[in-house]
Amino acid sequence: MTFPNDIPMHPVRTGAVYFVGAGPGSPDLLTVRAARVLARAGRVVFAGSLVPKEAMVILSPEAKWVDSAGMTREEIVDSLVEGANRGEVVVRLASGDPAIFGAMAEMTTELEKRGIAWEVVPGVSSVFASAAALGRDLTLPEVSQTVILTRTAGRTPMPEGEELESLARHKATLVIFLSIDRIEELVDRLTSVLPENTPAAVVARASWPDEVLVQGDLSTIALMVRAAKIYRQALMIVGRVLDARLRETARSRLYAADFGHGFRDPKEGNPPPVDP
Ligand SMILES: C[S@@+](CC[C@H](N)C(=O)[O-])C[C@H]1O[C@@H](n2cnc3c(N)ncnc32)[C@H](O)[C@@H]1O
């Protein structure tokens, strides 16, 4: 892959570990930096259950590809350290963005103890690939200006105060990861707080060739998800932002004709004294 010479490129260091966001699955949703680091990699340790190696390997055909699906944390860290000590460019390839449910801290702290340099290359999170697949905003003026990214307890417990019911009470846009196998429980808990006609959508394998979109409301979504045989690699978005009627009417102040700002004079009347 070549880029114009005048684009400043971030240096790629040998003997360092890169926590690279692979994006949601489609290789053309990698960032340029991620593609460049992969092209230099000597070793790529990837989460085989979420990152499609077949799609990514073309970017790093010479590298040793290590599937971490069956490995413990210690084994993963050992593999990263081994590569770095050999002077390789080492990639820990995480799905989406590594900062969201990416278990980065438990590896970066171990690397620090062993004196290994590391860096993060951000990626397109599946939350944004899912919103894109739906063609929807996650925020709409006067409907929702807050997005909550969460999950429900599986083997990892939820901290006190982050129960789904208390998050739902905010009436913000909810994005629920890692929980689709418990869809009936999600719906029961959400409908204890929100109306049954609250819009809900599930996106499975966003950006993959076999991507599936399911759209309904809290009264229908569980049956639709079961009918579509979605059990993993999916997230649920819940909230009034998905309401088609509100989409028709929600308008931002920023682009309103009567609203002026530093880059544009108002077309009519005076600018109202509110933030965009
Ligand atoms: C361990 S988390 C990693 C999330 C990732 N770091 C991100 O930013 O998207 C795995 C969960 O992310 C969601 N996920 C990952 N890839 C997805 C995709 N392509 N489509 C829909 N959901 C996805 C699912 O909820 C899955 O259970």
The ligand as an ORCA input file, in Angstrom:
! r2SCAN-3c Opt
* xyz 0 1
  C     -14.617     -8.488     23.598
  S     -15.779     -7.352     22.912
  C     -14.731     -6.400     21.920
  C     -15.333     -5.113     21.435
  C     -14.380     -4.380     20.496
  N     -13.201     -3.950     21.210
  C     -15.044     -3.190     19.771
  O     -14.592     -2.053     19.964
  O     -15.947     -3.409     18.991
  C     -16.631     -8.389     21.798
  C     -18.055     -7.914     21.566
  O     -18.049     -6.812     20.689
  C     -19.160     -6.864     19.835
  N     -18.667     -7.042     18.455
  C     -17.389     -7.208     18.049
  N     -17.312     -7.239     16.711
  C     -18.573     -7.059     16.259
  C     -19.141     -6.950     14.962
  N     -18.405     -7.024     13.869
  N     -20.488     -6.766     14.870
  C     -21.248     -6.642     15.979
  N     -20.759     -6.731     17.240
  C     -19.439     -6.942     17.368
  C     -20.005     -8.043     20.292
  O     -20.913     -7.568     21.274
  C     -18.967     -8.935     20.918
  O     -19.552     -9.799     21.867
*
